[in-house]
């Protein structure tokens, strides 16, 4: 009965997408730069977050990262599209940076801090 009204008159509740569905959405959109590249904004002052259209209520956005800048991202899923980014982890024994690889979809358990250690701008795609 997919896509039809319930014959018993029950209300059908929309459920939020699963992390797997978000990851698939990010992977598919990342593979189509013609859908988002024109929306990329570069600003030397700091990261720029550009919301993308999401008709089903999924929050999707691009972030551009100037060299040397970082910020905390509150997305559940992300991927690096261009440039260099590193995930920063602060623990009792010090700070570590783990480089992110381009075109690999990452699922996060919570907010993550990212920084651009490279000499050029970086672009990432996020979903929540």
TATA-V892769 format. One record per pair of residues at least 24 apart in sequence whose C-alpha atoms are under 10 Angstrom apart, sorted by sequence separation. I is the first residue (numbers start at 1). GAP is how many residues later the second one is. D is the distance in Angstrom with one decimal. If there is no record, write none. Layout:
# TATA-V892769
((I | GAP | D) (I | GAP | D))
This chain:
# TATA-V892769
((40 | 24 | 7.1) (41 | 24 | 9.7) (42 | 24 | 7.5) (44 | 24 | 9.9) (45 | 24 | 8.7) (46 | 24 | 7.9) (47 | 24 | 7.5) (49 | 24 | 10.0) (79 | 24 | 5.9) (80 | 24 | 7.0) (81 | 24 | 9.9) (88 | 24 | 7.5) (89 | 24 | 7.3) (36 | 25 | 9.6) (37 | 25 | 9.4) (44 | 25 | 9.1) (46 | 25 | 9.0) (78 | 25 | 9.5) (79 | 25 | 5.7) (80 | 25 | 7.8) (87 | 25 | 7.0) (88 | 25 | 5.4) (89 | 25 | 9.1) (36 | 26 | 8.3) (78 | 26 | 8.4) (79 | 26 | 4.7) (80 | 26 | 9.0) (87 | 26 | 5.8) (88 | 26 | 5.8) (78 | 27 | 5.7) (79 | 27 | 6.0) (86 | 27 | 8.4) (87 | 27 | 4.6) (88 | 27 | 7.0) (77 | 28 | 6.9) (78 | 28 | 5.3) (79 | 28 | 9.0) (86 | 28 | 5.6) (87 | 28 | 6.6) (77 | 29 | 5.6) (78 | 29 | 6.7) (85 | 29 | 6.5) (86 | 29 | 5.4) (87 | 29 | 9.1) (76 | 30 | 8.4) (77 | 30 | 4.6) (78 | 30 | 8.1) (85 | 30 | 5.6) (86 | 30 | 6.3) (29 | 31 | 9.7) (76 | 31 | 5.9) (77 | 31 | 6.1) (84 | 31 | 8.6) (85 | 31 | 4.6) (86 | 31 | 7.0) (75 | 32 | 8.8) (76 | 32 | 5.2) (77 | 32 | 9.2) (84 | 32 | 5.9) (85 | 32 | 6.5) (86 | 32 | 9.3) (25 | 33 | 9.3) (75 | 33 | 7.5) (76 | 33 | 6.9) (77 | 33 | 9.7) (83 | 33 | 8.2) (84 | 33 | 6.6) (85 | 33 | 7.4) (26 | 34 | 8.1) (74 | 34 | 9.1) (75 | 34 | 9.3) (76 | 34 | 6.7) (83 | 34 | 9.5) (84 | 34 | 5.5) (25 | 35 | 9.1) (26 | 35 | 9.8) (73 | 35 | 9.9) (74 | 35 | 9.9) (75 | 35 | 7.5) (76 | 35 | 7.7) (83 | 35 | 7.2) (84 | 35 | 8.5) (22 | 36 | 7.9) (74 | 36 | 6.9) (75 | 36 | 6.7) (76 | 36 | 9.3) (83 | 36 | 8.7) (84 | 36 | 7.9) (85 | 36 | 9.4) (21 | 37 | 10.0) (22 | 37 | 9.4) (73 | 37 | 8.8) (74 | 37 | 4.6) (75 | 37 | 8.2) (83 | 37 | 6.6) (84 | 37 | 7.8) (85 | 37 | 6.8) (22 | 38 | 9.2) (73 | 38 | 5.5) (74 | 38 | 6.8) (82 | 38 | 9.5) (83 | 38 | 6.0) (84 | 38 | 5.6) (85 | 38 | 8.7) (17 | 39 | 9.2) (72 | 39 | 6.4) (73 | 39 | 5.4) (74 | 39 | 8.9) (82 | 39 | 7.9) (83 | 39 | 4.1) (84 | 39 | 8.4) (85 | 39 | 8.6) (16 | 40 | 9.3) (17 | 40 | 9.1) (72 | 40 | 5.4) (73 | 40 | 6.1) (82 | 40 | 5.3) (83 | 40 | 6.5) (84 | 40 | 9.6) (16 | 41 | 8.2) (17 | 41 | 7.5) (71 | 41 | 8.4) (72 | 41 | 4.1) (73 | 41 | 7.2) (81 | 41 | 7.5) (82 | 41 | 5.1) (83 | 41 | 8.8) (14 | 42 | 9.8) (16 | 42 | 8.1) (71 | 42 | 5.6) (72 | 42 | 6.2) (80 | 42 | 7.7) (81 | 42 | 5.4) (82 | 42 | 7.0) (70 | 43 | 7.1) (71 | 43 | 5.7) (72 | 43 | 8.8) (80 | 43 | 6.3) (81 | 43 | 5.2) (82 | 43 | 9.9) (70 | 44 | 5.3) (71 | 44 | 6.6) (79 | 44 | 8.9) (80 | 44 | 4.4) (81 | 44 | 6.9) (69 | 45 | 8.5) (70 | 45 | 3.8) (71 | 45 | 9.4) (79 | 45 | 5.7) (80 | 45 | 6.5) (69 | 46 | 5.6) (70 | 46 | 6.1) (78 | 46 | 7.0) (79 | 46 | 5.4) (80 | 46 | 9.0) (68 | 47 | 6.8) (69 | 47 | 5.6) (70 | 47 | 8.9) (78 | 47 | 5.5) (79 | 47 | 6.7) (30 | 48 | 9.9) (33 | 48 | 9.2) (67 | 48 | 8.4) (68 | 48 | 5.3) (69 | 48 | 7.8) (77 | 48 | 8.4) (78 | 48 | 4.2) (79 | 48 | 9.4) (30 | 49 | 7.9) (65 | 49 | 9.2) (66 | 49 | 9.1) (67 | 49 | 5.4) (68 | 49 | 5.5) (69 | 49 | 9.7) (77 | 49 | 5.7) (78 | 49 | 6.4) (27 | 50 | 9.8) (30 | 50 | 8.9) (31 | 50 | 9.3) (65 | 50 | 7.7) (66 | 50 | 6.8) (67 | 50 | 6.3) (68 | 50 | 7.1) (75 | 50 | 9.4) (76 | 50 | 7.5) (77 | 50 | 5.3) (78 | 50 | 9.0) (26 | 51 | 7.4) (27 | 51 | 8.9) (30 | 51 | 7.0) (65 | 51 | 6.3) (66 | 51 | 9.3) (67 | 51 | 5.7) (68 | 51 | 7.9) (75 | 51 | 5.8) (76 | 51 | 6.1) (77 | 51 | 6.7) (25 | 52 | 9.5) (26 | 52 | 7.0) (27 | 52 | 7.8) (64 | 52 | 9.7) (65 | 52 | 9.8) (66 | 52 | 8.8) (67 | 52 | 5.5) (68 | 52 | 9.0) (69 | 52 | 9.5) (74 | 52 | 8.7) (75 | 52 | 5.4) (76 | 52 | 5.1) (23 | 53 | 8.7) (24 | 53 | 9.6) (26 | 53 | 7.3) (65 | 53 | 9.8) (66 | 53 | 8.5) (67 | 53 | 5.5) (68 | 53 | 9.2) (69 | 53 | 10.0) (73 | 53 | 8.4) (74 | 53 | 8.8) (75 | 53 | 4.8) (22 | 54 | 8.0) (23 | 54 | 5.9) (66 | 54 | 6.8) (67 | 54 | 5.6) (74 | 54 | 7.7) (22 | 55 | 6.6) (23 | 55 | 7.7) (65 | 55 | 8.6) (66 | 55 | 4.7) (67 | 55 | 7.6) (21 | 56 | 9.9) (22 | 56 | 9.1) (23 | 56 | 9.1) (65 | 56 | 5.5) (66 | 56 | 6.7) (19 | 57 | 7.1) (20 | 57 | 9.0) (64 | 57 | 6.7) (65 | 57 | 5.0) (66 | 57 | 9.1) (18 | 58 | 10.0) (19 | 58 | 7.3) (64 | 58 | 5.7) (65 | 58 | 6.3) (63 | 59 | 8.2) (64 | 59 | 4.5) (65 | 59 | 8.2) (63 | 60 | 5.7) (64 | 60 | 6.5) (62 | 61 | 6.9) (63 | 61 | 5.3) (64 | 61 | 9.0) (62 | 62 | 5.7) (63 | 62 | 6.4) (61 | 63 | 8.5) (62 | 63 | 4.6) (63 | 63 | 7.8) (61 | 64 | 5.9) (62 | 64 | 6.3) (60 | 65 | 7.3) (61 | 65 | 5.4) (62 | 65 | 9.1) (60 | 66 | 5.7) (61 | 66 | 6.6) (59 | 67 | 8.1) (60 | 67 | 4.5) (61 | 67 | 9.1) (47 | 68 | 9.7) (59 | 68 | 5.5) (60 | 68 | 6.7) (47 | 69 | 9.7) (58 | 69 | 7.0) (59 | 69 | 5.2) (58 | 70 | 6.3) (57 | 71 | 9.5) (31 | 72 | 8.6) (30 | 73 | 7.5) (52 | 73 | 9.7) (54 | 73 | 10.0) (30 | 74 | 9.8) (47 | 74 | 9.5) (49 | 74 | 10.0) (51 | 74 | 9.9) (52 | 74 | 9.8) (30 | 75 | 9.4) (47 | 75 | 9.4) (48 | 75 | 9.6) (49 | 75 | 9.5) (50 | 75 | 9.5) (51 | 75 | 9.5) (52 | 75 | 9.8) (27 | 76 | 7.9) (47 | 76 | 9.5) (49 | 76 | 9.5) (51 | 76 | 9.9) (26 | 77 | 9.9) (27 | 77 | 8.1) (44 | 77 | 8.8) (49 | 77 | 9.7) (26 | 78 | 9.9) (27 | 78 | 6.5) (43 | 78 | 9.2) (26 | 79 | 7.3) (27 | 79 | 9.9) (42 | 79 | 7.7) (26 | 80 | 9.6) (42 | 80 | 9.4) (23 | 81 | 10.0) (24 | 81 | 8.6) (42 | 81 | 9.3) (23 | 82 | 6.5) (41 | 82 | 9.5) (22 | 83 | 9.9) (23 | 83 | 7.7) (40 | 83 | 8.0) (23 | 84 | 7.3) (40 | 84 | 9.9) (22 | 85 | 9.1) (37 | 86 | 9.7) (20 | 87 | 8.7) (19 | 88 | 7.4) (19 | 89 | 9.3) (36 | 89 | 9.7) (30 | 94 | 9.1) (30 | 95 | 7.3) (29 | 96 | 8.7) (30 | 96 | 9.9) (27 | 98 | 9.3) (26 | 99 | 7.0) (26 | 100 | 7.0) (25 | 101 | 9.9) (26 | 101 | 6.8) (25 | 102 | 8.2) (23 | 103 | 9.3) (22 | 104 | 9.2) (23 | 104 | 7.9) (22 | 105 | 6.4) (23 | 105 | 9.7) (22 | 106 | 7.2) (19 | 108 | 9.3) (19 | 109 | 8.5) (18 | 110 | 9.7) (17 | 111 | 8.9) (16 | 112 | 9.8))
